[in-house]
């Protein structure tokens, strides 16, 4: 079922017999990669206990206050370029890069 939302990369329509043929040919040929990059310690990045949010047992939950800085963005760009290179060298015909994202983790 996950193939139903697979991109056709502009090589076929997104419906009908042409789409079905594309999915049959390519559904098992996709891959996803990501990097869990290191975030350097910065004074402005910290964890604390949320004063207003409690877990089901009544304990305060951890709150994450942080943001990616220039170094983390460079790490993500470097890793993304390397992954693209590896995929192309392995025979990939299309590589879609989505960017570094911005979520540091679950927070309130």
C-alpha positions in Angstrom: 0.0 0.0 0.0 2.9 2.4 0.6 3.6 2.3 -3.1 0.2 4.1 -3.7 1.8 7.4 -2.6 5.1 6.8 -4.4 6.2 9.6 -6.7 6.4 8.8 -10.4 9.1 11.5 -10.8 7.3 12.9 -13.7 7.7 9.7 -15.7 4.1 8.8 -15.7 0.7 10.1 -14.8 -0.4 9.7 -11.2 -3.5 7.6 -12.1 -4.7 5.0 -14.5 -3.0 2.1 -16.4 0.2 4.1 -16.9 0.5 4.7 -13.2 -0.2 1.1 -12.3 2.5 -0.1 -14.7 5.0 2.4 -13.2 4.2 1.2 -9.7 4.5 -2.5 -10.7 7.9 -1.8 -12.2 9.3 0.5 -9.5 7.5 -0.1 -6.2 10.4 -2.2 -4.7 13.1 0.2 -6.0 12.8 3.1 -3.6 14.8 3.7 -0.5 14.9 6.4 2.3 18.0 7.5 4.2 18.4 10.0 7.0 21.1 11.1 9.4 20.8 11.6 13.1 23.4 14.3 13.2 25.3 15.4 16.3 24.2 18.7 17.9 27.0 20.5 19.6 26.3 21.8 23.1 25.3 25.5 23.1 24.3 27.5 26.1 20.9 28.2 24.5 20.1 24.5 24.1 18.9 22.8 27.2 16.4 20.4 28.8 14.2 21.2 31.7 11.0 20.0 33.3 7.8 21.5 31.8 6.0 23.3 34.6 2.5 22.8 33.1 2.6 19.4 31.3 2.4 16.1 33.2 2.7 12.5 32.0 -0.1 10.0 32.7 1.4 9.3 36.2 1.4 13.0 37.1 5.1 13.6 36.6 6.4 16.6 34.7 7.6 15.9 31.2 11.0 16.9 29.8 10.9 20.0 27.6 13.5 20.5 24.9 14.6 24.0 24.1 17.0 24.0 21.2 17.5 25.0 17.6 19.9 23.9 14.8 22.7 26.3 14.2 25.0 26.8 11.2 27.2 23.9 12.2 24.3 21.4 12.2 23.0 22.7 8.9 26.5 22.2 7.4 26.7 18.6 8.8 23.2 17.9 7.3 24.2 19.3 3.9 27.5 17.4 3.8 25.7 14.1 4.7 22.9 14.7 2.2 25.5 15.3 -0.6 27.4 12.1 0.4 24.2 10.0 0.5 23.2 11.4 -3.0 26.7 10.4 -4.3 26.4 6.9 -2.8 23.0 6.4 -4.3 24.0 7.6 -7.8 27.1 5.4 -7.7 24.9 2.5 -6.8 22.8 3.1 -9.9 20.0 5.3 -8.7 18.3 7.2 -11.5 16.5 9.8 -9.3 17.5 11.2 -5.9 15.1 13.4 -4.0 16.6 15.5 -1.2 14.2 17.0 1.3 16.5 19.2 3.4 17.7 19.0 7.0 14.4 19.4 8.8 14.0 21.4 11.9 12.7 19.1 14.7 15.1 18.6 17.6 12.8 16.1 19.3 9.4 15.9 20.9 8.6 18.9 23.0 5.8 21.0 24.3 
